[in-house]
Structure formats: structure tokens, C-alpha cells
Amino acid sequence: MAQQQVNNSPFLKPFFLKLPMCSPSHIRQRRHTLPASELRNLTPQDAISVFEIEREAFVSVSGECPLTLEEVLHFLGQCPELSLGWFEEGQLVAFIIGSGWDKERLSQDAMTAHVPETPTVHMHVLSVHRHCRQQGKGSVLLWRYLQYLRCLPGLRRALLICEEFLVPFYLKAGFKEKGPSAITVGQMSFTEMEYLLGGNSLCT
């Protein structure tokens, strides 16, 4: 049922933007075979691209990746329907990875667990390729992901943790603060955020 919903979702159909390409030197021009811009669920075959983008984005800032390569492979194998990748000319430029969770608040176990058939999605990471930042892609992808989640049966909310400087970004997207998170990574602390999902007429 979930896979059928994924395939039928209007939010995963190819879409086209009037934005400049991120970096012509990094993206082959293959307009005759690939759509200029598309969204789709990620697969284990995308794991290396995902991890390379994630590592560049996070290690230089915090010294930690939200997900190891093994964890990326785990989630893309267990719950690919809770991921979303943005591709331009066939190259991954931004992505979100989520998993299922079954408790009111996120705990340390949520960092590596996927609980199937639950009403809550734990959003582990949103990351944008370094050549594609400062273009609004993170905001666009987050909006598309949340609309897509509305079309998956049984989902009621999305949870995430973020550092304090990212709280305004998620508040602007419609998330609410749930308070300090119980999760820590090294010396880093986080705020837990929640987004309530409602029905969407575009899912039919």
C-alpha cells in the first residue's frame, strides 16, 4: 500500500524550475535523456552520493555526520519511502532521510532505529550539495517532503532535532518547538521540533 502511494504521489513527479544549474562543471549536460530537475525516493545505490554531501556539509561545522554510511544504507534499505532526493541532470543535489518512530519524543535510540507502520517520521538529516546552497533549495525540498508525507497513509507528524541556530529555519517551515532534546552527540545539544501532518486533497 505504501509503495503504491509513493508511486502515485504528485509530489514525486518530475518538476521543472527556472533556477540556474548548480555548477555546470560538476553536472553533465544530458538534457536529451534526463529531466532538468526531479524528486524521487532514494535507494541504496544513492548512498555514497548521500554520504559525500552529508560529510562535506556537517564534518567541517560540527565534526560529526548525522548518519554514517552504514546507517544511510540501513535506512535506504529499510524505509526508502521516507526519503526524498532532489536530482538535477541526474546528479543528487539535496536530500532528506527519515525513519519511523513510535514514541512521543525522540530518544538516543531513534538515531539508528526504524520502527515500521508508525504515525511518526523522524527526520534524520536535510542536506544540500555545497555548489547548490544559498539558492533556497533546502526550503523547497523541505516543503515538498512535508507535502509528500501527507500522502503516506497513517502518518500524523514529523519530528527532528536541530542546533539552536537552525530553529528559526524550521519554525518558518511550520514546525513547533517541543523543548530541549534528550539526544546528545559529543558536547552538542539540540532542540526537538515537531510538524503536524494533515490530509491533503492533492493525494487523491
N, C-alpha and C positions, 0 to 999 in steps of 0.2 A: 504493500500500500504506500509506504513512504517513498519507495523508488519511483512509483508511478506519479506521485505528487511532484517529485523532483523534476521528472521529465516534462510534466505538463505546466510547470510554473512559468508565468510570463516574465518573471524576474531573472530567469536564466537564459532567455533567448538573446541572440546577438543584438547589440545595440551600437549606434554609431555616434561619435562625438566630434565636435568641431575644434577639439583641442589639438595643439601641435603634438607630434610624436615625441616621446621622452628624449631619445637620443638616437638620431639616425645611424651613428657609428656603432651602436650596440644592437640595433634591430634590423634584421634583413628586410628589404623591401620585397614582399611576396604578396602583393595585393591580388594577384590572379588566383591564388589558392586559399588565402586566409582572410577572414573578416578583419577590418581595421581594428575593431575592439569587440571583445566578447566576455561574458561572465559564464563560468561553469564551476561545478563541483571539482575539487581537487582529487587526484588519485595518488597512490604510492609512487607512480612514475614521476610525479611532480615534486617529490620530497626533497631532492637535492637542491632544486631551484628555490624552494621554500626556505630551506635551512640557510642557504647562502645569503638570501635577502635578510632573513631574521638575524643572522650572525653579524652582518655589517651594521644593521640598524641598532642593535642592542649592546653588543660587546664593547663598542667604543664609548658608550654612555655609562653603562652600569657594570660592565664586566661579566654579565650573565645573560644567557639566552633563556627566554621563557620556556622553550622546548628544545630538547636535544634532538639530534637526527633520529635516534631510535624512537623517541616519543612522537615525532612528526609521522614517522612510518606507522606507528601504532594507531594513532588517531585517524590517519587517512585510510588505513585498512579497516578499522572498526566502525567508523562513523563518517564516511566521506560526504554524506548528505548534510552534515553540519559544518561543512567548509565551503568557502567561496573564493575563487581566484579570478582576478582581472587580467586578461591577456590582451596584448597589443601586437599585431603581426605574429601571433603565435608565441610570444615571449611573456612570461609571468612578470607583471609589474606591481601587483599588490594582492594581498590575500588576508583572509580571516580563517582561523581554525577554531572550531568549537567541539564540545563533547557533552554528553548527557550527565545530569547531576540530579540527586534525589533528596537533597536536604534544603532547609530554609536558607542557610548561609554556607558559603564556601569554606572548606577546611583544607588543611595541607594535603589530605588525600585527593582532593579534587584536582590537584596539579597533574596527576598521572592517571586518573581513573576515567572510564567511560561507563556510565550506567544507562543501559538502553531503555527505551519506552518510558521516559520520564517527562514531566512537564517543563523542566528547566534546562536551558542550554548554558553551559559555562564557556564563555568566550575566552580562549587562552591568549590569543595574540592577533593583533592587527598590525600589519607592516607594509611599507611601501618601498619599492626599489629606490636607491639613492638618486638615480637620474630622473625620478618622477615626483620628487617631493616639492612642496610649495606650489602645487597645482590644484589642490582641493580633492585629490583622488581618495585620500583617506576618508573624508566626509562622505563623498559619493558612494564609496564601497560600503561603508557602514550603513548608510540609509538603504541601499539595495539589499544588504544582508538581512536587516531587520524586517523589511517588507517580505523577503523570501521566507523568513522563519514563520511569518504569519500564515503562510500557505501549508506548512507542515502540520499534519493532524496531531492534536494533543499538546502542542507546545503553548505555554502560558507566559513565560518570561525568560529573559536573558540576564545572566549575572557575569560580572567581571571584576577584576581588581586592577587598580592603576596607581601610579605615583601621583602625588598631590598636584603637580603641575599639569597633569592631563585631566583633572576633574572638570575644569570648565569646558573642555572639548566634548566630553561625554554628557555633561549637563545640557549643552546646546543641542545635542542629538536626541534628547528626551529621556536620558537616564536620570535616576534619583539616587542620592547618596544613602547608603544603609549604615554608614559609620566605618570605623577602623576595621580592617580585615584581620582575621586570626592568622593569616598566611604571612610568613616572612621568608625572605631569601637573603641569606647572609645578614648584613646590617640594614637591609632595605625593609621599609614598612609600606603598607598600601591602604587605599580606601576601597571599600566594596561598593559597587554600583549595580543598580537594578533597572531593567527596562521591561515594562508590562506589555505583552503582546495582545492584540485584539484581532478579531476577524477582519478579513479584507475581501471585498467583493470581487477584486481582480483575480482571486484564486479560482474562481469557478470558470 
